[in-house]
Amino acid sequence: MLDDVSRRARLALDPVGIDRVDVDEALLLGEPAGLEVRVLEGAVDLADLGAGRAEDLRDRLAAETRIGALDVALVVTLLAYAIVSGLPLGDTLPFALVLLVASVPAALPATFTLAQALGAQEPAHRGVLVTRLSAIEEAAAMDVLEIRQIPVLQDNYVYLIREPRQGAVAVVDPSVAPPVAAMLRELGWTLTHILNTHHHWDHTGGNFALKAATGCVVVGPRADAERIPGLDIEVGEGDFLPFGETQAQVFDVPGHTRGHIAYWFADAHALFCGDTLFSLGCGRLFEGTPRQMWESLSKLRRLPDETRIYCGHEYTQANARFALTVEADNARLVARSAEIDRLRAAGKRTVPSTMGEERATNPFLRADQPSVARAVGLPPSDPVAVFAAVRARKDKF
């Protein structure tokens, strides 16, 4: 298993097969194929790892610490061993990095853009470390849950998930059956579960056909049981759904519909939230109230930064355009919007995002922030009213 985890983590970190990366090689932020490269100094910039872990690294690495050209394979091996051995990654990661400290001049900036690096006259020994170390955690999460994303209809996403040890396989919100059946055949997986988040036809339309073809069980919201086609298992707030050797915690998240639920696989850092939370957005209030939706979103935003948000639709680019009308001065939102435009222009998906990204940039999760309240002319003391105003603006956008 160690070799397999190490291999997958290595591929995630370094898709072009390069073990050592120097500034001269110009493998920089976002290049190639989404590879993220950062230079680590005393003030460590590891936003992908979450504020807590980044702060832990800052405390452990002295201000004078420099990190030179490092062997990524060694980082992967150390951390993969920790993952397989069940050691806490948060405790192991700082020590793994400290072990690899070398010296580089202090002037090297914390991050590089492609243009900066191509023009940089830096000695070859000034190294950068591929620090998408969250990719190592993602590789470990893949060992808990394999996830395949299937685009269907105009903008829906259906998800196939597999627990690899016992082979349990679920499809989340199957709009239509044929693409799911085709992917199952391609992967050689046998469907055991359908997980529905809510009753809308574009999330349940494939239930009967897939159940008839495979004999799988249909899981859905207890509060909306009569509207879920073929429902076998009813779940709701506080329930834990066994799935192979892992489990999903269920949240009631009404607002978009009265019986909407979400499934959180904590050990896989994966949230399947249907149409409650979108990348930079949230669902329309077809059956719920602003208070219900704000409470549902507030519940979800308490999940860890690294939680990957597998939502029901590719709405991100339009959501970003709206979000900028609310918080035009949010630097992280501006940067994220530009990246979204780049991805969509290249025909790439923007889902999943992470909870850390959403908390920093999604106006519907930020209704208690003064900047969002100011945008709608309301005091920040009433986030429900602020949320309702932002949602009303988006409905007309």
N, C-alpha and C positions, 0 to 999 in steps of 0.2 A: 504493500500500500504506500509506503514511503516513496518509492520510486515513482508511482503513479501521481501522487500529490505533487511531488517535486517537478515532474514533467509538465503537469498542467499549469502549475504556478509559474514555471519558467516560460512557458509559451505565452501566458497572459502578460508577463512582464516584458518579454522580448520576442515579439512575433517574427523578427527577421533573423533570429539566431545569433545575435551578438552578445557575448558575455561581458565584455568590458566596453564602457562607453566614455569617450573623451569629448571635450568641447569641440575639438577639431573635426570630429566625425559628424557634427551638426545633427545629432539625434536629439530633438528638442521638444518643448512642450507641444503635445499633440501630434508629433511626427515620429514614426510613420504609423498609420492605421490606429490612431488614437493613443499611441504609446505616450505616456506622460513621464517627462524627465525633469528632475529638479536638482538643484545644487543644494546640498545640506551644509549649513554653517552652524554657529552657535545658536542663532535664532532659527530654529527648524521650522520649515513650512511644510506641514504634512496635513493639509486640510482634509484629505481623503480619509484620514484615520480618525477624525473627530477631534473636537477641542480638547477633551480630556487626555487623550493619548499624546497629542501634539504637545500639550503643556507638560506632560510627564517627561517627554524627550527634552524639552527646553530645560527642565530642572536638572536632568541628569547629564546633559552635555554642557561642559563649561563654555563660557563666552568665547574663549580662544580656540575652541575645537574647530578643526578643519577636517573635511572628508575628501580624500583624494580619489583616484581611480580605484573602484572597488569591484571585486568579483561577485557579480550578481548570483552566480551559482552557489556561492558560499552562503549568501543571505538566504536564498531559497532553502538550502539544505538545513540550516539552523532552524528556520522557522517552520519548515515542513515537519522536522523532527518534533518540534514543540506541539504542533497541531496533532500529529499522530499519537504522541505520548499523552495527550490530554492536558498539557501544561497551559496555564493561562497566557494567551498571546499578548495581552497587555503588559504582563510582567516580563515576558521573554524578549519582545521586540526591542525595548531600549538597550538591553544588554547585548543583543545581537549587533546593533549598530555601534555601540561603544567599542566592542571588540574589533571593529573594522575601521576605526578612526585612523586617518593618516593626515599628513600636513599639506595644505595648499594655501596660497596667499589669501589674505583676508578680503581683498578687493572683489573677489568673484561674487556676483549678485546671487540672490536667493532663487530667482527663476530667470530663464532665458526665453526670448521669443526666437523664432527661426531666423528672422532677419538679423537680430542682434548677434546670434551665434555665428552665422555665416560671415559677419563682418568683424568678429572678435579676433584680436591677435593675442591669443592665449597660448602659453607653453603647453606642450602635449601632456605634461604631467598634471595639469589642472583637470581634475576629473569631475564627472557628474555621476550620480547614482540614479538609476531608474527607480524612482521611489513610488511607483504606483503599488506600494506595498499592500494596499487594500486588495490588489489582485491576488495576493497570497491568501488573504482571508476568503476571497471569492472562490479560490480553488478548493479551500477547505469546505466552503458552503456547498460547492458542487458535489462534494463527497456525501453531503447530507441530502441534497435535492438537485436533480438535473432539471433544467427549465428550458423549454423550447417555445418560442414566440411565433404565432401564426397570424399574419395579417389577413383579414377577411372583410367582405363587404366593402364599404367605401373607406372606413377609417377604424374599424374595430380591431382589437387584438384578442385572440384566444390563446390560452397558455396550456401546454402539455407539461406536466411535472411528474418526475419519477423518483422514488426513493430507491436507491440502487441496491441496498442490501437485501431487502425482501421483494423488490420488484413491483411495489405498488405504483400504479400509474393513474393520474387524474387529469381531467381536462377542466379548466376553469372557464365558465361562461361560454359554452359552445354556441355561437350564433347559428352556425350551419354545420352539418355533419361531414360532407365529403372532404373538405381540406383536412379535417381532424383524422378521418379514417386513412387518408393518403399518408399523412405524417406518421401515424401509428405503424402502417405497413413498412414504410421506409426505415423506421428505427427498429422495427421488430419488437415493439412494446405491446403489451396486452392491457387494455383499459380496464381499470377496476372501480374508478370513482368518477362521477361528475360533481363538481363543486360550483354551485350557483350562488352569486352574490345578491341577485334580485330578479324580479319576475319579467322584466322587459324582454320582448321577443328576440331582440338582437343579442341577448345573453342566454337564452334558453331554447332557441329555435331548433338546435340539434339534439336536444335531450332524448326524445322518443326514439329517433333513428339509431343513435349510438347505444342506447340501453338495449334496444331490440337486437342489435348486431353483436353485442359483447356480454350482455348480462350484468353490466356494471350497476353499482348502486348510485342513486342520485341524492346528493346532500344539499340542503338549502335552508333558508331562514324559517324558523319556527313561527315568527310573527307574520309570515306571508305564505304559509304552507299551502293554502288552497289555490295559489296562483303559480306554483312551481310545477311544471309538467313532469310527471313520473316520480315525484318525491318519495324517497324511502326513509331518509334520516333527517329529522328536524334538529336544527342547532340554533343557539342564540348566545347572548352575552354570558361570558364566563365558562362556556363549554370548551373542552379540549377534544379535538377530533383526532383519534389515532390514525396514522398514515405510515404503514411500514414500521420502521424503527424511529420515526419522528412523530411529531404531532403539530396540529394547527390550533392556535388559540383563536376563538371566535369573538368578534366584537359586534354588538348592535350599533349600526351607524345610520339611523334614519335621517331623512332629509330629501334626498333624491326620490326615494320611495319610502313608504311607511315601514317596510320590513327589511330594508337593506342591511346586509352584514358584510364583514370583511374577515379574511383569513390571514393570520400572521404565523409564519413558520420562523420562530425566534432563532433557532440554531442555524437556519439557512439565510437569515437576514432578509427575508422575503415577505412582502405584504401584497396580497391580492385584494384590491379594494374596489373593484368594479367601477361604478360611476360616482362614487363619493368624492374621492380625491383624484385629481388629474395632475399631470406635470404642469405646474404653473396655473392650475385652475381647480374648479370643483364642479360637481354636477348641478344642473338646474333643479329648482325646488318644485318638482311636479306634485308631490304629495305631502311634503313636510313643511315645517316652518323655519324661518331664519334661526331661531333659537336652537331647534333640533339640529340643524346642520352645523352651526357653530360648535355646539357641544360634541357632535360627532367628529368634526375636524380637530377639535382640541384634544380629544381622546387619542386620535391617530398621531398628532404631532408630538406626543410624549414618547413615541417610540425612538429607539436609538438612531443617531445620525446615519449609521451605515445601512439602515434598513432600505432595501431597494423596493421601489414602488411600481408594481406591475398593475397599471390601471387599464381601463377598458377601451380607450380610444387614443388615437394620435391627433391630439388637439394642440400640441405644445406651441407651435409657431403662432397660431392665432391667439392663444392665451398670452404669449409673451408680448405681442403687440398691445394687448389690452393692459397687461401689468405695467408696461412702461407709461401708460397714461395715468397710472395711480402713483407710481414711485419712479419718476424719471431720473431722480438723483441717486438711486440705489445702484452703486457701482457694480455689485455682484450681479444684479439683474441685467444691467446693460451688457456686461461681459457675457453672461449666459445667453442673452437674446442673440448676440452676434454669433455665438457658437451654434445655437439652434438653427439660425439662418444658413450657416455653412453646412451643417449636417443635412438639412432638408434639400439644399441646392445640389448636394451630392447623392440624393436619393436614399439617405440613411435615416434610421429610426432615432427618436429622441427618448424612447421609453425602454428600460426603466430609468427613472431619476432616483435620487436618494432623499431621505427625509432631511438630512442636513441641508441639501440644496433647497428643498422646498421651504423649510423654515426661514431661510435667508432671503428668498426671492418671491415666494408665492403670496400675492396680496390677500388671498382668502385664508391663509394661516396667520396673517399678520394684522388682523383687525384690531388687535390690542396695542398696536404700535402707533405712537404719535404721528409719524409720517403718513400713515395710511388714513388715520382719522382726519388729519388736516386736508388731505386730498378730497374728502367728501364733506368737509365743513362741519365736522362733528367733534365733540370732545372725546378723548381716548378712554374716558371712564366707562363708556358703554359699548363694549366690543360687539354685542349683538346688533345694536343699531348701526354700527359702522359696517359690520359684515353685510347686513341687509342692504345698506346703501351701495356697497361695492357690487353685490350680486345684482341689484337692480340695474346698475350701470352696464354690467356685462351683458345682461339680457337684451339691452338695446344697442350693444356695440356692433 
